[in-house]
């Protein structure tokens, strides 16, 4: 009895999944690309199905064979079902911040290379194919798109350089879009005989790309916002499954922009912000799910597309083989021209890092074509408006092109990578390998010896194992050239990269705790990743700059402060202050953990001298955090205590949950009891999710009452002054007032340190001092630019209000003059916080500025990064 209809379709898909499952281990065993083997299997299945349909001996399989040959999926279904998932997962798996440094290279390979390949293949075929130029260009656009799956799979299997894999995967995100865009421009010209205007085509191409980027980013951010609001793991993952199809179809069908680019942009957006939006366990499962979905989609699309190869090659002649070879050679030449001709120009102009020659050779030879090329060729052969000779020409040449790249390039790429030694570790990694193994094997030996003794193993049974560990440790120590292979600068950079990576891991671990602000965690994670990139590209200077940007007020914070000062609306600044408080406190806890990690793990590997240098960098970071927190705690002590208490409660609840998991694993409690304990734990954790109330004006009146400059004012006047005073929080090197500007405000330093260069002398201002008092009273312009030296808390009084205060209460002027006399006589030292004497070595402001650089003699500080002024 023949199987037909829906049952046949489902059976075919199930059998193909069985075949795919068998292909993966077979490809690994025979050391052949999985994609190449899938293509071969697909061709064999298509040929066998054709034989079964024609043979009378296999009539029972005729239904399945007919379903295989006439599978109910066309070119549009290929693109709609498989392409969004493949593109989205490719973007999701990419390290976006590391890829950002290769943006110029990726765009060159994805856009310029596709356009050049289209043109070169089209012009190369035209004299021999006896087809119009537009038809040859259409074929060029079809075969211009590369398939990264085979190449990336080979690179991962043999351990090729990660940068090479990153470049190939980055190129794959956009080259499909470029090829499909060019294909969409050329196809109407063939079917409708419409003339192509290059200018209009170029504008359409750019608008399609740019519009798709905007759509993808917006949809990605909206999805992340929904995921943040929902809070359900299953619902969050479901949203990511829906996202690529929603973005792709809306962009392609409704907005007229590139669906592939929009899907890639959405995937990159989720990749960047997902770890700080989704809980770590959910993020891990989400990535695993997408890897599984793409394994199915990628495997099925290759098998199904390859099954069409025998059908597409029907009627092939010897001359077609000549045309296939011409097209293949032209494609190889075009790719080589871009890689060897244009990539060096990017390096010369410093638009991207240089690409080594072995990488270039591999990228040229690794331009394999795959399922997307076959799907586009199928779209032409299925189009009823395309003439039969044209459809026959494109179907055969495109299919033959795919076979050449898969069966020739794909089968030899592994050998090429091994020949060029791209599978070998870099000198730095090789030196690290010997260093780490030399230390690590010694620790393993000691722990194994202790464990064997505790478990009662016989000494004769354990001795050979321990001796082998001892020999391996000695071999690694003998081969260790760590001290000679890495300079001090390289070791410091390596240590800072490791420290920043460890910080990112600690933050993700903390994110497991519910109740911590997602925005705060997102800020800290972005900062840690920026520190990794900064240390990798610029060493200590890049690492310190990233940390300085973290502690500087954000644009959102400055906007909230402007609203507070000018519109008297406090809520935005209250929210920003609460988040900043939490960010500084979490960063402070992480900083303590990093110092311990550096001493216990990094210093034994990199040496005590490097450990001391890194410890100095970490101590400066810690000092900055302490100063920033001290400034806030001074005014919001109650909030600081409540926030610290809540964070500690969250940590305690997590430890309690881990203890219950341990008890369950050791069978000391039942499943039912564990569920009950966890429910109670969740109830207590839920109570901690409520945001703490933050009173922005807390302590203002108390600060004003205790300030010597306002001594003698009545209680009513002090209260009125407190209600009309606004606040300003400044970071080191931020401009408070600029020379020559009209003095609109008087700044009372509640905490912090500032300095100015006035009349050829440096003037310092500390806690309790007024900035701009004389200028405000005399209606002068600012006599010198005043900058913050430390994190500071300023109370801002309008100049007109201050003049009225002095007129009504002359005692204020006497207090100001008395303070100046005390300063001149040395009776009133500059202080960072009220009633706190400042060390003499910091009064010049040099020590505070040194906190923001690793070496004041070598690292130039750029004040302009944070120069802002409240007008």
DRENPA-162460 format. One record per residue (C-alpha): x, z, y; residue in three letters. Coordinates in steps of 0.25 Angstrom, whole numbers, padded with zeros to 4 digits, always signed. Example, Ala and Ser with C-alpha at 12.3 -4.5 7.8 and 13.67 -1.06 7.14 Angstrom:
// DRENPA-162460
+0049+0031-0018ALA
+0055+0029-0004SER
//
This chain:
// DRENPA-162460
+0000+0000+0000UNK
+0006-0004+0013UNK
+0007+0006+0025UNK
+0002+0000+0038UNK
-0003+0004+0051UNK
+0001+0018+0058UNK
+0005+0023+0045UNK
+0016+0012+0044UNK
+0021+0015+0058UNK
+0022+0030+0055UNK
+0029+0027+0042UNK
+0039+0017+0049UNK
+0042+0027+0060UNK
+0044+0039+0049UNK
+0053+0030+0040UNK
+0061+0026+0053UNK
+0063+0040+0056UNK
+0068+0042+0042UNK
+0078+0031+0043UNK
+0083+0036+0057UNK
+0085+0050+0050UNK
+0094+0043+0039UNK
+0101+0034+0049UNK
+0107+0046+0058UNK
+0115+0053+0047UNK
+0119+0039+0041UNK
+0125+0034+0054UNK
+0133+0047+0055UNK
+0138+0045+0041UNK
+0143+0031+0043UNK
+0147+0033+0057UNK
+0138+0023+0063UNK
+0130+0024+0076UNK
+0116+0029+0073UNK
+0110+0019+0082UNK
+0117+0007+0076UNK
+0113+0012+0062UNK
+0098+0013+0066UNK
+0099-0001+0072UNK
+0104-0006+0058UNK
+0093+0002+0051UNK
+0083-0004+0060UNK
+0087-0018+0058UNK
+0087-0016+0042UNK
+0073-0009+0043UNK
+0068-0021+0051UNK
+0074-0031+0041UNK
+0069-0024+0029UNK
+0055-0023+0035UNK
+0055-0038+0037UNK
+0059-0040+0023UNK
+0048-0030+0018UNK
+0038-0038+0025UNK
+0042-0051+0020UNK
+0044-0046+0005UNK
+0033-0045-0005UNK
+0040-0034-0012UNK
+0038-0024-0001UNK
+0024-0026+0002UNK
+0022-0010+0002UNK
+0031-0009+0014UNK
+0025-0021+0022UNK
+0017-0012+0031UNK
+0029-0004+0035UNK
+0038-0016+0036UNK
+0027-0023+0045UNK
+0027-0010+0053UNK
+0042-0010+0054UNK
+0043-0025+0059UNK
+0031-0024+0068UNK
+0032-0010+0072UNK
+0022-0006+0083UNK
+0032-0004+0094UNK
+0036-0015+0104UNK
+0047-0015+0115UNK
+0038-0007+0125UNK
+0036+0004+0115UNK
+0051+0004+0112UNK
+0054+0007+0126UNK
+0042+0016+0129UNK
+0043+0025+0116UNK
+0058+0026+0115UNK
+0065+0023+0128UNK
+0060+0035+0136UNK
+0064+0045+0125UNK
+0078+0039+0123UNK
+0081+0039+0138UNK
+0075+0053+0141UNK
+0083+0059+0130UNK
+0096+0052+0134UNK
+0094+0058+0148UNK
+0090+0071+0143UNK
+0103+0072+0135UNK
+0113+0068+0146UNK
+0121+0078+0154UNK
+0116+0073+0167UNK
+0126+0080+0176UNK
+0138+0075+0168UNK
+0131+0061+0168UNK
+0130+0062+0183UNK
+0145+0060+0185UNK
+0143+0047+0177UNK
+0131+0042+0185UNK
+0139+0030+0191UNK
+0144+0026+0177UNK
+0131+0027+0170UNK
+0124+0019+0181UNK
+0134+0008+0180UNK
+0133+0007+0165UNK
+0118+0009+0165UNK
+0114-0001+0176UNK
+0126-0010+0180UNK
+0130-0012+0166UNK
+0116-0016+0162UNK
+0114-0025+0173UNK
+0128-0032+0171UNK
+0125-0033+0156UNK
+0112-0040+0159UNK
+0118-0050+0168UNK
+0130-0053+0160UNK
+0123-0054+0147UNK
+0112-0063+0153UNK
+0123-0073+0160UNK
+0131-0073+0147UNK
+0119-0077+0139UNK
+0113-0087+0148UNK
+0122-0099+0146UNK
+0121-0098+0130UNK
+0107-0093+0128UNK
+0100-0104+0135UNK
+0090-0094+0142UNK
+0087-0091+0156UNK
+0096-0081+0163UNK
+0085-0071+0165UNK
+0082-0071+0150UNK
+0097-0069+0148UNK
+0097-0058+0158UNK
+0085-0052+0151UNK
+0092-0051+0138UNK
+0104-0045+0146UNK
+0095-0034+0151UNK
+0090-0031+0137UNK
+0104-0030+0130UNK
+0110-0023+0142UNK
+0105-0009+0139UNK
+0114+0000+0130UNK
+0109+0010+0120UNK
+0117+0023+0120UNK
+0112+0029+0108UNK
+0122+0023+0098UNK
+0134+0025+0108UNK
+0131+0039+0111UNK
+0128+0042+0097UNK
+0142+0037+0093UNK
+0149+0044+0104UNK
+0142+0058+0100UNK
+0145+0056+0085UNK
+0160+0054+0088UNK
+0162+0063+0099UNK
+0165+0053+0110UNK
+0167+0058+0124UNK
+0155+0064+0131UNK
+0157+0056+0143UNK
+0156+0043+0135UNK
+0143+0047+0129UNK
+0137+0052+0142UNK
+0140+0038+0149UNK
+0134+0031+0138UNK
+0121+0040+0138UNK
+0120+0040+0153UNK
+0121+0024+0153UNK
+0110+0024+0143UNK
+0100+0032+0152UNK
+0099+0020+0162UNK
+0104+0007+0155UNK
+0091+0006+0148UNK
+0084+0007+0162UNK
+0093-0003+0168UNK
+0091-0013+0157UNK
+0076-0011+0156UNK
+0075-0013+0171UNK
+0083-0026+0171UNK
+0075-0031+0159UNK
+0062-0028+0166UNK
+0066-0036+0178UNK
+0071-0048+0169UNK
+0059-0048+0159UNK
+0048-0052+0169UNK
+0057-0064+0174UNK
+0058-0069+0160UNK
+0043-0067+0157UNK
+0037-0071+0170UNK
+0048-0080+0175UNK
+0049-0072+0187UNK
+0062-0073+0196UNK
+0071-0061+0197UNK
+0075-0057+0211UNK
+0088-0049+0210UNK
+0086-0040+0222UNK
+0072-0036+0218UNK
+0077-0033+0204UNK
+0088-0024+0209UNK
+0078-0017+0218UNK
+0068-0015+0207UNK
+0080-0010+0198UNK
+0085+0000+0208UNK
+0071+0005+0211UNK
+0067+0006+0196UNK
+0079+0015+0194UNK
+0078+0024+0206UNK
+0063+0026+0205UNK
+0065+0029+0190UNK
+0075+0040+0193UNK
+0066+0047+0203UNK
+0054+0046+0193UNK
+0062+0051+0182UNK
+0068+0063+0190UNK
+0054+0067+0195UNK
+0048+0066+0182UNK
+0059+0074+0175UNK
+0058+0085+0186UNK
+0043+0086+0185UNK
+0044+0087+0170UNK
+0055+0099+0171UNK
+0045+0106+0181UNK
+0034+0105+0171UNK
+0043+0110+0160UNK
+0047+0122+0169UNK
+0033+0125+0172UNK
+0028+0124+0157UNK
+0038+0133+0151UNK
+0034+0128+0136UNK
+0045+0122+0128UNK
+0036+0113+0120UNK
+0029+0108+0133UNK
+0043+0106+0140UNK
+0048+0098+0129UNK
+0035+0089+0129UNK
+0037+0086+0143UNK
+0051+0080+0141UNK
+0045+0072+0130UNK
+0034+0066+0139UNK
+0044+0065+0151UNK
+0051+0052+0147UNK
+0039+0044+0143UNK
+0031+0048+0156UNK
+0043+0045+0165UNK
+0046+0032+0158UNK
+0032+0026+0158UNK
+0028+0031+0172UNK
+0041+0025+0177UNK
+0040+0012+0169UNK
+0025+0009+0170UNK
+0020+0015+0183UNK
+0032+0017+0193UNK
+0040+0004+0189UNK
+0053+0011+0188UNK
+0063+0012+0176UNK
+0057+0021+0165UNK
+0070+0023+0159UNK
+0077+0028+0171UNK
+0066+0037+0174UNK
+0066+0043+0160UNK
+0081+0045+0161UNK
+0080+0051+0174UNK
+0069+0061+0169UNK
+0078+0064+0157UNK
+0090+0067+0166UNK
+0082+0076+0175UNK
+0077+0084+0163UNK
+0091+0084+0158UNK
+0096+0090+0171UNK
+0086+0101+0174UNK
+0080+0103+0160UNK
+0090+0114+0155UNK
+0086+0122+0167UNK
+0071+0120+0166UNK
+0069+0121+0151UNK
+0073+0133+0143UNK
+0086+0131+0135UNK
+0079+0131+0121UNK
+0068+0121+0126UNK
+0079+0112+0132UNK
+0087+0112+0119UNK
+0074+0109+0111UNK
+0070+0098+0121UNK
+0084+0091+0119UNK
+0083+0092+0104UNK
+0069+0086+0104UNK
+0073+0074+0113UNK
+0085+0072+0104UNK
+0076+0071+0092UNK
+0066+0062+0099UNK
+0077+0053+0104UNK
+0083+0052+0090UNK
+0070+0047+0085UNK
+0067+0038+0096UNK
+0081+0032+0097UNK
+0082+0030+0082UNK
+0068+0024+0081UNK
+0070+0015+0092UNK
+0083+0009+0086UNK
+0077+0007+0073UNK
+0064+0001+0078UNK
+0071-0008+0087UNK
+0081-0012+0077UNK
+0070-0016+0067UNK
+0066-0027+0077UNK
+0080-0033+0076UNK
+0077-0042+0064UNK
+0064-0047+0071UNK
+0072-0049+0085UNK
+0083-0057+0078UNK
+0073-0067+0071UNK
+0077-0081+0074UNK
+0091-0078+0078UNK
+0102-0089+0078UNK
+0117-0090+0078UNK
+0117-0093+0093UNK
+0109-0080+0096UNK
+0121-0073+0090UNK
+0130-0080+0100UNK
+0121-0076+0111UNK
+0121-0061+0106UNK
+0136-0061+0106UNK
+0136-0067+0120UNK
+0127-0056+0125UNK
+0134-0045+0118UNK
+0148-0049+0124UNK
+0141-0050+0138UNK
+0135-0036+0137UNK
+0149-0031+0132UNK
+0156-0038+0144UNK
+0146-0033+0154UNK
+0147-0018+0149UNK
+0162-0019+0149UNK
+0162-0025+0163UNK
+0154-0013+0168UNK
+0162-0002+0161UNK
+0176-0008+0164UNK
+0173-0014+0177UNK
+0163-0005+0184UNK
+0166+0009+0179UNK
+0180+0009+0185UNK
+0174+0006+0198UNK
+0165+0019+0197UNK
+0177+0027+0194UNK
+0185+0021+0206UNK
+0174+0025+0215UNK
+0172+0038+0208UNK
+0158+0036+0205UNK
+0160+0040+0191UNK
+0171+0046+0183UNK
+0181+0036+0176UNK
+0177+0031+0162UNK
+0189+0030+0153UNK
+0192+0016+0146UNK
+0188+0021+0132UNK
+0175+0025+0137UNK
+0173+0011+0144UNK
+0176+0004+0131UNK
+0166+0012+0123UNK
+0155+0011+0133UNK
+0157-0004+0133UNK
+0156-0005+0118UNK
+0146+0005+0117UNK
+0135-0003+0124UNK
+0126-0004+0112UNK
+0112-0009+0113UNK
+0100-0004+0106UNK
+0085-0001+0105UNK
+0082-0004+0120UNK
+0088-0018+0120UNK
+0080-0021+0107UNK
+0067-0015+0114UNK
+0069-0024+0127UNK
+0072-0036+0118UNK
+0059-0033+0110UNK
+0052-0032+0124UNK
+0056-0047+0127UNK
+0052-0052+0113UNK
+0039-0046+0113UNK
+0036-0051+0127UNK
+0026-0062+0126UNK
+0030-0068+0140UNK
+0044-0070+0135UNK
+0047-0084+0129UNK
+0050-0084+0114UNK
+0064-0090+0116UNK
+0068-0079+0126UNK
+0062-0068+0117UNK
+0070-0073+0105UNK
+0082-0074+0113UNK
+0081-0060+0119UNK
+0077-0054+0106UNK
+0088-0060+0098UNK
+0100-0058+0108UNK
+0096-0043+0112UNK
+0094-0039+0097UNK
+0108-0046+0093UNK
+0114-0039+0105UNK
+0109-0025+0100UNK
+0114-0028+0086UNK
+0128-0032+0091UNK
+0130-0019+0100UNK
+0125-0010+0089UNK
+0132-0017+0077UNK
+0145-0020+0084UNK
+0147-0010+0095UNK
+0139+0001+0089UNK
+0147+0001+0076UNK
+0160+0000+0083UNK
+0158+0010+0094UNK
+0162+0022+0086UNK
+0175+0016+0082UNK
+0178+0012+0097UNK
+0175+0026+0102UNK
+0185+0032+0091UNK
+0195+0021+0094UNK
+0195+0025+0109UNK
+0196+0040+0105UNK
+0184+0044+0113UNK
+0180+0054+0102UNK
+0192+0062+0105UNK
+0191+0075+0114UNK
+0197+0074+0128UNK
+0211+0081+0129UNK
+0204+0093+0136UNK
+0194+0094+0125UNK
+0205+0093+0114UNK
+0213+0104+0121UNK
+0200+0113+0122UNK
+0197+0110+0107UNK
+0210+0116+0103UNK
+0209+0128+0113UNK
+0195+0131+0109UNK
+0197+0130+0094UNK
+0210+0138+0094UNK
+0203+0150+0100UNK
+0190+0148+0093UNK
+0195+0147+0079UNK
+0203+0160+0081UNK
+0190+0166+0085UNK
+0183+0160+0073UNK
+0193+0165+0064UNK
+0192+0180+0070UNK
+0177+0180+0069UNK
+0177+0174+0055UNK
+0187+0184+0050UNK
+0178+0195+0056UNK
+0166+0189+0050UNK
+0172+0188+0036UNK
+0177+0202+0036UNK
+0163+0207+0041UNK
+0156+0199+0030UNK
+0165+0204+0019UNK
+0172+0190+0016UNK
+0184+0191+0007UNK
+0197+0189+0014UNK
+0202+0179+0005UNK
+0189+0170+0007UNK
+0190+0171+0022UNK
+0205+0169+0024UNK
+0206+0154+0022UNK
+0195+0152+0032UNK
+0201+0161+0042UNK
+0215+0155+0039UNK
+0209+0141+0042UNK
+0203+0146+0055UNK
+0217+0151+0059UNK
+0224+0138+0056UNK
+0214+0130+0064UNK
+0215+0140+0076UNK
+0231+0138+0075UNK
+0230+0123+0074UNK
+0221+0122+0086UNK
+0230+0132+0094UNK
+0242+0123+0090UNK
+0235+0110+0095UNK
+0230+0117+0107UNK
+0236+0111+0120UNK
+0225+0117+0129UNK
+0235+0122+0139UNK
+0242+0109+0141UNK
+0230+0100+0139UNK
+0222+0106+0150UNK
+0227+0109+0164UNK
+0222+0122+0171UNK
+0213+0114+0180UNK
+0206+0107+0167UNK
+0205+0121+0161UNK
+0198+0127+0173UNK
+0189+0115+0174UNK
+0186+0116+0159UNK
+0183+0131+0161UNK
+0174+0129+0173UNK
+0166+0118+0165UNK
+0165+0128+0153UNK
+0160+0139+0163UNK
+0150+0131+0169UNK
+0145+0126+0156UNK
+0144+0140+0151UNK
+0136+0144+0163UNK
+0126+0133+0160UNK
+0125+0138+0146UNK
+0123+0152+0151UNK
+0112+0147+0161UNK
+0105+0140+0150UNK
+0105+0153+0142UNK
+0100+0161+0153UNK
+0089+0150+0155UNK
+0083+0155+0142UNK
+0078+0167+0149UNK
+0064+0165+0155UNK
+0062+0169+0169UNK
+0075+0163+0175UNK
+0071+0153+0186UNK
+0072+0139+0181UNK
+0077+0134+0195UNK
+0088+0144+0195UNK
+0093+0140+0181UNK
+0092+0126+0185UNK
+0101+0128+0197UNK
+0111+0136+0189UNK
+0111+0126+0178UNK
+0113+0115+0188UNK
+0125+0123+0194UNK
+0131+0125+0181UNK
+0131+0111+0177UNK
+0136+0107+0191UNK
+0148+0117+0189UNK
+0151+0110+0175UNK
+0151+0096+0182UNK
+0159+0102+0194UNK
+0169+0108+0185UNK
+0171+0096+0177UNK
+0172+0086+0189UNK
+0179+0095+0199UNK
+0184+0107+0192UNK
+0184+0121+0199UNK
+0179+0115+0212UNK
+0167+0108+0206UNK
+0164+0121+0198UNK
+0164+0129+0211UNK
+0156+0119+0219UNK
+0145+0119+0209UNK
+0144+0134+0209UNK
+0145+0134+0224UNK
+0133+0124+0225UNK
+0125+0134+0215UNK
+0127+0146+0225UNK
+0124+0137+0238UNK
+0109+0137+0242UNK
+0102+0125+0237UNK
+0094+0115+0245UNK
+0081+0122+0240UNK
+0086+0135+0245UNK
+0090+0130+0258UNK
+0077+0123+0260UNK
+0070+0136+0257UNK
+0079+0144+0267UNK
+0075+0134+0278UNK
+0060+0136+0275UNK
+0062+0151+0276UNK
+0070+0150+0289UNK
+0062+0140+0296UNK
+0048+0141+0290UNK
+0048+0155+0286UNK
+0043+0152+0272UNK
+0051+0162+0262UNK
+0046+0158+0249UNK
+0055+0146+0246UNK
+0067+0154+0250UNK
+0062+0166+0242UNK
+0061+0157+0229UNK
+0075+0151+0232UNK
+0081+0165+0234UNK
+0075+0170+0221UNK
+0081+0158+0213UNK
+0094+0160+0220UNK
+0094+0175+0217UNK
+0092+0172+0202UNK
+0102+0160+0202UNK
+0113+0169+0207UNK
+0110+0180+0198UNK
+0109+0171+0186UNK
+0122+0164+0190UNK
+0128+0178+0192UNK
+0125+0182+0178UNK
+0130+0169+0172UNK
+0143+0170+0180UNK
+0146+0184+0173UNK
+0144+0177+0160UNK
+0153+0165+0164UNK
+0164+0175+0167UNK
+0163+0182+0154UNK
+0163+0168+0147UNK
+0175+0163+0154UNK
+0183+0176+0150UNK
+0178+0176+0135UNK
+0178+0161+0132UNK
+0184+0152+0142UNK
+0197+0160+0145UNK
+0202+0161+0131UNK
+0201+0146+0130UNK
+0206+0142+0143UNK
+0216+0153+0146UNK
+0216+0165+0155UNK
+0222+0157+0167UNK
+0210+0148+0167UNK
+0201+0159+0164UNK
+0206+0166+0177UNK
+0203+0154+0186UNK
+0189+0152+0180UNK
+0186+0167+0182UNK
+0190+0165+0196UNK
+0180+0154+0198UNK
+0169+0162+0191UNK
+0172+0175+0199UNK
+0171+0167+0212UNK
+0157+0162+0207UNK
+0153+0176+0203UNK
+0157+0181+0217UNK
+0149+0171+0224UNK
+0137+0174+0215UNK
+0139+0189+0218UNK
+0139+0187+0233UNK
+0127+0178+0232UNK
+0120+0188+0224UNK
+0124+0200+0232UNK
+0119+0194+0245UNK
+0105+0192+0238UNK
+0105+0206+0232UNK
+0108+0212+0245UNK
+0095+0208+0251UNK
+0086+0206+0238UNK
+0091+0218+0229UNK
+0078+0220+0223UNK
+0076+0206+0219UNK
+0090+0205+0214UNK
+0088+0217+0205UNK
+0074+0212+0200UNK
+0080+0198+0197UNK
+0092+0204+0189UNK
+0083+0213+0182UNK
+0074+0201+0178UNK
+0085+0193+0173UNK
+0091+0205+0165UNK
+0077+0207+0159UNK
+0077+0192+0155UNK
+0090+0193+0148UNK
+0086+0205+0141UNK
+0073+0198+0136UNK
+0082+0187+0131UNK
+0091+0197+0123UNK
+0079+0203+0118UNK
+0073+0190+0113UNK
+0087+0187+0106UNK
+0087+0200+0099UNK
+0073+0197+0093UNK
+0078+0184+0088UNK
+0090+0190+0082UNK
+0081+0201+0075UNK
+0072+0189+0070UNK
+0084+0181+0065UNK
+0089+0194+0057UNK
+0075+0196+0051UNK
+0074+0210+0058UNK
+0060+0206+0064UNK
+0049+0197+0059UNK
+0044+0184+0066UNK
+0032+0191+0070UNK
+0039+0203+0077UNK
+0049+0193+0083UNK
+0037+0185+0089UNK
+0031+0198+0095UNK
+0044+0202+0101UNK
+0046+0189+0107UNK
+0032+0189+0113UNK
+0035+0202+0120UNK
+0048+0197+0125UNK
+0041+0185+0130UNK
+0031+0193+0138UNK
+0042+0201+0144UNK
+0050+0189+0148UNK
+0037+0182+0154UNK
+0036+0194+0163UNK
+0050+0191+0169UNK
+0046+0177+0172UNK
+0039+0181+0185UNK
+0048+0177+0197UNK
+0053+0189+0205UNK
+0048+0190+0219UNK
+0058+0188+0230UNK
+0057+0193+0244UNK
+0065+0185+0253UNK
+0064+0194+0265UNK
+0067+0207+0257UNK
+0078+0215+0264UNK
+0078+0207+0277UNK
+0073+0219+0285UNK
+0082+0229+0278UNK
+0094+0220+0281UNK
+0090+0219+0296UNK
+0088+0234+0297UNK
+0102+0237+0291UNK
+0109+0227+0300UNK
+0117+0233+0311UNK
+0114+0221+0320UNK
+0099+0225+0320UNK
+0101+0240+0322UNK
+0092+0246+0332UNK
+0080+0236+0330UNK
+0067+0242+0328UNK
+0060+0242+0315UNK
+0049+0232+0320UNK
+0060+0222+0325UNK
+0068+0223+0312UNK
+0056+0220+0304UNK
+0052+0208+0313UNK
+0066+0203+0313UNK
+0066+0203+0297UNK
+0053+0196+0297UNK
+0058+0184+0306UNK
+0072+0184+0299UNK
+0075+0173+0289UNK
+0085+0172+0278UNK
+0097+0163+0275UNK
+0105+0163+0263UNK
+0119+0156+0264UNK
+0130+0152+0254UNK
+0145+0151+0257UNK
+0149+0141+0267UNK
+0134+0138+0271UNK
+0133+0136+0286UNK
+0125+0147+0293UNK
+0126+0141+0307UNK
+0134+0129+0312UNK
+0143+0128+0325UNK
+0136+0122+0337UNK
+0122+0124+0332UNK
+0112+0131+0340UNK
+0110+0145+0334UNK
+0096+0147+0330UNK
+0098+0158+0320UNK
+0105+0171+0320UNK
+0110+0175+0306UNK
+0111+0189+0301UNK
+0120+0190+0289UNK
+0114+0199+0279UNK
+0124+0196+0268UNK
+0135+0186+0267UNK
+0147+0181+0275UNK
+0149+0170+0285UNK
+0160+0165+0294UNK
+0161+0156+0306UNK
+0173+0150+0314UNK
+0170+0153+0329UNK
+0180+0151+0340UNK
+0192+0149+0331UNK
+0189+0162+0323UNK
+0182+0165+0310UNK
+0170+0174+0311UNK
+0164+0181+0299UNK
+0150+0186+0298UNK
+0146+0196+0287UNK
+0134+0204+0283UNK
+0127+0210+0295UNK
+0132+0200+0305UNK
+0124+0190+0314UNK
+0128+0175+0315UNK
+0124+0168+0328UNK
+0119+0181+0336UNK
+0127+0178+0348UNK
+0124+0163+0348UNK
+0109+0166+0346UNK
+0109+0176+0358UNK
+0116+0166+0367UNK
+0109+0154+0362UNK
+0123+0148+0358UNK
+0126+0138+0347UNK
+0133+0142+0335UNK
+0148+0145+0338UNK
+0153+0142+0324UNK
+0148+0138+0311UNK
+0145+0150+0302UNK
+0146+0148+0287UNK
+0142+0158+0276UNK
+0154+0163+0268UNK
+0147+0170+0257UNK
+0133+0170+0252UNK
+0124+0176+0263UNK
+0111+0181+0267UNK
+0107+0179+0282UNK
+0096+0183+0290UNK
+0092+0172+0300UNK
+0086+0176+0314UNK
+0082+0166+0324UNK
+0090+0165+0336UNK
+0078+0167+0345UNK
+0074+0179+0337UNK
+0087+0185+0338UNK
+0088+0183+0353UNK
+0075+0190+0355UNK
+0080+0201+0346UNK
+0092+0204+0354UNK
+0084+0203+0367UNK
+0074+0213+0362UNK
+0085+0222+0355UNK
+0098+0222+0362UNK
+0103+0232+0351UNK
+0105+0220+0342UNK
+0115+0214+0352UNK
+0123+0227+0353UNK
+0123+0227+0337UNK
+0129+0213+0337UNK
+0139+0217+0347UNK
+0143+0230+0339UNK
+0144+0222+0326UNK
+0154+0212+0333UNK
+0162+0223+0338UNK
+0163+0230+0325UNK
+0167+0216+0318UNK
+0178+0214+0329UNK
+0183+0228+0327UNK
+0183+0227+0312UNK
+0173+0238+0310UNK
+0163+0229+0303UNK
+0169+0220+0292UNK
+0162+0208+0287UNK
+0153+0210+0275UNK
+0147+0201+0265UNK
+0135+0211+0262UNK
+0130+0223+0271UNK
+0138+0235+0270UNK
+0149+0228+0262UNK
+0163+0227+0267UNK
+0169+0213+0264UNK
+0183+0212+0258UNK
+0193+0208+0269UNK
+0198+0196+0261UNK
+0184+0190+0262UNK
+0181+0192+0276UNK
+0188+0179+0280UNK
+0178+0171+0271UNK
+0189+0164+0263UNK
+0186+0172+0251UNK
+0171+0169+0251UNK
+0174+0154+0252UNK
+0184+0155+0241UNK
+0173+0159+0232UNK
+0168+0145+0232UNK
+0181+0138+0228UNK
+0190+0140+0216UNK
+0203+0138+0225UNK
+0202+0139+0240UNK
+0215+0131+0241UNK
+0210+0120+0233UNK
+0195+0119+0233UNK
+0190+0114+0247UNK
+0177+0121+0251UNK
+0166+0112+0257UNK
+0157+0120+0266UNK
+0149+0108+0269UNK
+0142+0109+0255UNK
+0133+0120+0260UNK
+0133+0118+0275UNK
+0119+0121+0280UNK
+0113+0128+0292UNK
+0099+0134+0295UNK
+0095+0128+0308UNK
//
